[in-house]
Amino acid sequence: MSKGPVLIDLEDRPAPEVAEAAPVPDLAIEAPSGQAMQVAARLAARKPSRLARLFWALVGMFLGAAVSVAAWDFATGLVARFPVLGWAVMAVGGAALLVALLIVLKELAGLARLRRVDGLKARVEAAARAHDMGQARGIVDELLRFYRGREDLAWARDDLAKRREEVLDADALVALAEQSLMTPLDTAAQREVEAAARQVAAVTALVPLALADVVAALTANVRMIRRIAEIYGGRSGTLGSWRLFRAVMTHLVATGAVAAGDDLIGTMAGGGAMAKLSRRFGEGIVNGALTARVGVAAMEVCRPLPFGAGQKPSVAGLVKRALTGLFSKGG
């Protein structure tokens, strides 16, 4: 058995051509797509069927009736055996019902407030199309009444009340109202968007659990939309916040705005920096960017005045401010 090298004579075989070699497989890592935010958007935008709504309504009615009868039997039985303790329990139950009624009234008031904002925005758009000075002055009067209880807008209200008589054009008057009243509110709303984008990005990048990023995205976005509504005067409750969240997500899904594109990734970090980041960090950045996009859409929905020319915030700018220092570009 030979221990030396084995030589194979290739004189009778043609030499291999470099051009005929198989191409090197592309081992590039798939670009981050913001999976958590896309799943959260689809979950929020999905409309339940009529049968599902009917089923859960009947289940709610049945459980409510069962709990009410059981509570009543418990309280009356306790009154029969221990009168003092029974009446105390009845008083606690009555107080709980009163609190529940107040919560329902608060939710209804929040929904009415949101409808008022929607109506005000529709009238502003109608006044802008008509270029009518009377309608514009009525809009300004309604805005001043709408924000009359806001101490943070006291200076803005006084400034608008002083300067409104100097403006003789309907469009210019609406623009003045937007500049005076909306500028400080836009700044506060953008801070909320940046905070939510930062939170979603950090959780996605640092928490390796399967559904943690989806839960974090849903929670952060609902809270962000609720805060934005409160900043603009919506005062939405739990039902109002979910209604706003569904409306915003439905709009974004319908327009395809929750799909992360190469242009969005490029504005966030640049191709070289993104190539150096791990996929998990890349997902965090894209989810943060999509959260900022949801925040801008929420500002459009909750704002009593539509954005004027050049007033709409840039998603790329919000993301850059939110994620500055959160991830190292050299990692």
N, C-alpha and C positions, 0 to 999 in steps of 0.2 A: 504493500500500500504506500503510495507516494506521499511524502510530507511536504513537498514543495508546491508552488503555485501551479494552477491548471491553466494551460494556454489553449485557446480555441482559435483555430485558423479561419479567418474571415475573408481569405483572398477570393473565394468564389462567390461571395455575397456582396451586393451593392452597398456602398456606404449610406447611412441614414441621412435624409435631408432635414435640415432644421425647420424648414417651412411646413413639413408634414407632421411635426410634433403636435400633440394634443394641446389645446389652450390651457393655461393655468386657471383652475377654478377660482371664481370670485368669492373670496372669503369675507367680504365686507359685512359688517354688522348692520342689521336692519335699523333704520333710523327710528328714534322714539316717536310714538304716535299719540301719547297722552291717553292711554287706554282707560285709566281710571275716570277721567273726566268724560270721555265718550260713553262709557257704561252708565255713569251717573246721569248724563243728559238723556240717554235713551230710556232709562228707568223713569225719570221725571216726566218726559214727554209722552210716554206711552199712555194712551187713553184706554181705561178699562171698558170692557163690553157692557152692554145693557144688562145682560144676564148676571154678570159679576156684581154690578152695582145693586141690582135687585136682591141678589143672594145676601150680600153683606148688609143691606138695609133690613131685610127680614131677620137675619141673625142678630143684628143690633137691637131690633124691637123685642125679639124673644128674650135675649139676655137681660135687657132693661126691665121687662115685665117680671122675669124670674127673680132678679135681684130686688126689685121693689116689693114684691109679695113676700119674699123671704125676710127682708128687713122689717116690713110691717108686722109679720107674724112674730118675729123676734122681739120687737119693741112692745107689742101688746101683751105677749106672754110674760115679758119681764115686768110690765106694769102690774099684771095680775099677781105675780109672786112677790115682787119687791117694788112697791109703788114709787118710793123716792128714787131708787136707781133707775127704774123704768122711765119716769118722767125726765130724768137727767139725760138718758140716752135719746129720748124723743127730742129734747132740746138740741142736742148735738146734731142729730139727723136733720132737724129743721134748719140749723145754721149752715150745714153742708149744702142743703138745697138752695139756700139763699145765695151762698157764695157761687154755686154753679150757675144760678140765674144771672148774677152779676158778670160772670165770665162770658156767658152767652151774649149779654148786652154789649160788653166790651168788644167782642168779636164782630157783632153786627155794626157797631159804631166804626170799627176799623175798616170794614168792607165799604161802609157808606163814605168814609173819608177817601178811600182809594177811588171810588166812583166819582167823587167830586173832583179829584185831581184829573181823572180821565176826561171829564166834561170840560174842565178849564182848558186843558190842552187842545181839545177839539175846537173850542171857541177861539183860542189864539190862532190856530191854523186857518180857521174861517176868516178871521180879521186880517190875517196876512194876505190871503187870496183876494179879499175885497178891497184892501188898502183904504179902509174906512177909519177915519179919525175918531168917530164916536165909539165904534167898537173897541178901538185900541185904548181909549180912555176908560171904557168900562172894564176892560181886562186889567188895567193897572189898578183901578179901584178894588176889583175882586182880589187881586194879588195882595194888596195892602191889608184887606180884611182877613185874608187867609193866613197871613203871617203876623197879625197884630199882637199875638201873645208870645212871640219869640224875642227874648231879650237879646240874643246874639245877633239879631237883625235890626235892632233899634236904630243904629246909625244909618244903615242902608235904607230903611224905610223913610227916615227923615230926609236923607239926601235925595231920594227919588221924589218925595213929595215937594221938595223945593225946586227941583230941576224940571219937573214934568211940564210946567207951564211954558218953559222956554222952547219946547219941541213942538213943531207944527206939522210934522209928517208922521203918519201912522206907523210905518215900518221903523222909523228912527225912535219912536216912543217905545215900541215893543223891545227894540234893541237896548234902549236905556234901562228898561225894567229888568231885562236879562242881565245886563252888566252889573246893576246895582244889587239885585237880590240873589241871583244865581251864582255869582262868582264865589262868595264864601262857602255856599253850600256845595258847589262843585269841588272845591278844595277838600272839604271834609269827606265827601263821598269818595274821592280818589284815594284818600288815606285808607279808607275802609277796604277798597279794592286791593291796594298794595298789601295790606296786612293779610287779607284772605289768600292772595296769590302766594305770599311768602309761606303761609302755614301749609297750604296744599303741597307746595313744592318740597318743603322740608319733610313732611310726613311721607310723601311718596318716595323720596330719596333715602330716608333713614330707617323706615319701618318695613321689614321684609315680609310681613304677613300678607296673605293672599287678598283679603277683602278690606284690609285696614285702609288702603288708599281710596277705595270707592266710598267707604263710610266717611272718611275724613273729607273727601271732596263734596259729598252731599251735605254734610253738616256745616262745613265752612261756607259753602255757597248759599245755603238757606239763611244762615246767620248774616252773611254779607248783604243779601238782598233785603232782609228785614231792616238792617241798620241803614241802608241807603234809603229805603222808604221812609224811615223815621227822620232822617236828615232833611229830606225834601217835604216833610210834613204829612206823610201818609199814615203814620202810626198804625201799621198793620199788626194784627194779632197773629196767632198761630195759623188760623185758616187763611188769613190774608197773605201771610208770608208764603205759604204753600201755593196759593193761587198765583202770586207773582212769580214764584220759582217755576211753576209749570208753564206759565205764559212765556217767560223769557226762554226757557229751554226748548219749548215747542217752536218758537220763532227761530232759534239758532239751529235746531236740527233741520227744520224745513229749508233754511237757506244754506245749509252745509257749512255753517261757520264754526262748528265744533270739530271739524276735521283739520288736523294740523298739517300745514303744507311746508314745503321747503323754504318759502319766503318768510314764514313766521319763524322757523328755526334759525334762518340766517339773521334776522333782525335781533334775535335774542342773544346769540353768542357767536356767530361766525363759524364757518366750516371747520377750521383748524382746532378751535377750542372744543367744539362739539365732538370731534374725533378723539380728543384726549379724555373726555369724560366717560365714565362708565355708563352702561345702558340705564342703570337705575337712576343715576343723577340726571341723565338726559330725559327720562320719563318725568322726573320731578320738575325740570324746567318747562317742559311742554305742558304738563298739567297746570303749572302756575300761570303760564301764558294763556291757556284756555280759560282759567278762572278769571283772569283780567278781562278777557273778551266777554265773559258772562257779566262781569261787573259793569262794563261799558254799556252793554245792552240793558242791564237793570237801571242804570242812570237814565237812559232814554225812556224807559217805561215809567219810572217814578217821577221824573222831572215835570213840574207843571208847565214849563215852557220848552218847546222843542229847541234843540241846539241850533244856534245861529251859525253863520259862515265862520269857520275857523275856531269854533268853540268846543267842538267835540274832542275829548281827550284821545290821545294816541295809545293804542294797546302796547306798541313797542316801547314807548316811553314809560308807561306804567310798569311794565315787566322789568325794564332796566333799573328803575328806582327800587322796585320791590326786592329784586334778587341781587342787588349790589352787595357783595361781601358774603352772601349766603353760601355760594359755591366758589371754590377756587378755580380759576380758569387754567391754572397750570397743572391741576391734578389729572 
